Amino acid sequence: MKRVQFEHSPIPYLFVAPQIIIIVIFFLWPAAQAVYQSFLLEDAFGLSSQFVWFRNYSDTIFSSAWLQAFGFTIIFSTLVTFLSLGIALLLAVKANEVIQGASTYKTLLMWAYAIAPPVAGLMGNLMFNPLIGDLYGFMNAVGFDFDHKLDPYDAGFVVILISVWKQVSVNFIFFLSGLQGIPKSVNEAAMMDCNSSTRRFWTITFPLLAPTTFFLMVINITYAFFETFGIIDTTTQGAPGGATTTLVFKVFQDGFRGADIGGSSAQSVVLMLLVLVLTVIQFRFIEKKVHY
Amino acid sequence: MTRSTLITHLILISGAIFMTLPVWVAFATSTHAPETILREGLQIIPGGHFFETYNEVLFVEGGVMKKVTATAMLKNSLILGIGFAVGKVIISMLAAYAIVYFRFRLAVPLFWIIFMTLLLPLEVRIIPSYKVVADLGLLDTHTGLIIPLIASATGTFFFRQFFRSVPDELLEAARLDGATSWGFFIDILVPLSKTMIAAILIIMFVVGWNQYLWPLIMTTKEENYTLVIGIKQIYQVLNEGGELPQFQKAFALTILATLPPVLVVLIFQNWFVKGLVESEK
């Protein structure tokens, strides 16, 4: 709050109105609809519907397909988060050390931020295309019996590889700016006390980066949950046999392809709760950071 | 050069190759004839079909889609990217201004409503959102495409944070001079926020350009496809088979969909990094 403000008047309502109107029409109303429909069961023609309490929830959540998607989403987000954070941290630390060519490296490592996930997905898909894809040939040449159209692990590998590739640049930007925010004096003092650069990194630099890392973890989990939709939709489409179906992809599939509105809505509501948990964690952390 | 700096450079070079090579290969392959690609696989050296492929994709009807050319899709992508960025900046600046500079009864509840958008990403309300837009008759329109995307909390939070750091004395002085609330906003606050606005515009242009799920479900007519959606269509065509798979066109389309946001990020690199790091705090 500002100390000095304008007096009471209807003017502020005019200023917030556009934002609020859009939110009510396109956010709150649809979300309420999703919650409402998650309790309804429509007949096959969508003519009548019946209030069924939590049946949609129990039907979807205890179905093997949903549990499979849930399991894959957890493994997938964990791997994507750790791999992309790890690679980005290594690159950011090195890019921060280097003197020659620092800005060239920085540019080359961050520019992929601008590439859309589905575009990355299609590119990866073509590289793994059995007809022309050299990566497909390579994987088979080095002895894997690689076939991402049939083998669930190979399909998972393709989706994870592309998702990590797409996310490294964002993490790199944040890590690098975090590293540059560490005062020189801290590094110099550490340099006097400790000779080993590895130990300096783990005892001084890494703890100082902890807020950035934690923040990025939330961002990356959110990315793996939601934004990878574009990658999955342009590569495996959840195949083979739902092995690479994430929760979001399943909401889309059941709602639009399967026209199962009630079940898809119930899944949406579960996702809302997951987002709520993620957001609460993120904000508690931000409060902590203020005291940091 | 000591051994450790050598290792540092090696790591950075492999990182740079990892991030860059796929896109380079996509470009190089797009400049070859379909027969060459089918026979020899991906290419790393550009071939001689650059003009042929890109001309066909960009300007010839039926080159990529049934009717529309990549130029038309490029136009749609630009409208989405720019409309999204400009709309988001205007709407969130106005809301942040009201919340920071005015004392009004509903300020706190309204702030929480804005905050709630963080909890409701499009993915969790896809089907009802689609219905709302359909009921309003906005399917396949630019309005229907852009408006539902531009309300979000991040922009408002960002400007709120920035407005709070503006010294109170400015408003005191402006009020002594008889400035109205609108006058203060337009003549003082907006010029002060110029760099912030630029940074947010750049980020949001990229985010808007790269939108996928929303345009995917609400555009049904080819002439409304953005480049990113065109990607999806050409992927399906490739999978259906037919005569000779037109891999070079698929690659050309990925390059075209990548180029504008990449150029924006590269040209405005410093603003972009600043905006990204600041806005996500």
Interface residues (C-beta under 8 A of the other chain):
Chain A: M1 K2 R3 V4 Q5 F6 E7 H8 S9 I11 P12 Y13 F15 V16 P18 Q19 I20 I22 I23 V24 I25 F26 F27 L28 W29 P30 A31 Q33 A34 Q37 I87 L90 L91 K94 A95 E97 V98 Q100 G101 Y105 T107 L108 L109 M110 W111 A112 Y113 A114 I115 A116 P117 P118 V119 L122 M123 G124 N125 L126 M127 N129 L131 I132 G133 D134 G137 W165 V168 S169 V170 I173 F174 S177 S197 F215 I219 F226 F229 G230 D233 T234 V248 V251 F252 G255 F256 I261 S264 S265 S268 V269 L271 M272 V275 L276 T279 I286
Chain B: S4 T5 T8 H9 I11 L12 G15 A16 F18 M19 T20 P22 V23 V25 A26 T29 I37 L38 G41 L42 I90 I91 S92 L94 A95 Y97 A98 I99 V100 Y101 F102 R103 F104 L106 A107 L110 I113 I114 M116 T117 L118 L119 L120 P121 E123 V124 R125 I126 I127 P128 S129 K131 V132 V133 I147 P148 I150 A151 T156 R164 D168 L171 E172 R175 S181 W182 V206 W209 N210 Y212 L213 L216 I217 V228 I231 K232 I234 Y235 P245 F247 A250 F251 T254 A257 T258 P261 V262 V264 V265 L266 Q269 V273 L276 V277 E280 K281
